[in-house]
């Protein structure tokens, strides 16, 4: 009986070690971006996707940086629980979208909104379902 328990323990240890290595490799491939890097990346994507003018591009970049900084500080706030953080993120997203609406044309905003909805749907489909 004891060899079976030891074997199960070793097998469990091997699985945990393999998973830890997989997570570490993933972290190396996708390190946490700074707020500035995240805002720049999103702004570049929006500029290409929405064919923004130079002025629009700068305004969107300013909006993205402001919200990326707020989101970054929210994520690192140890005082807030997960539910509160999610509510605040939704609120920030709504505020940001209302500022986008002031900068973008109706067609650009619709295109951006459609992309966001598609992106959320894709993420939801990729999310593992828990029984």
Order of alpha helices (4+ residues) and beta strands (2+ residues): alpha-alpha-alpha-alpha-alpha
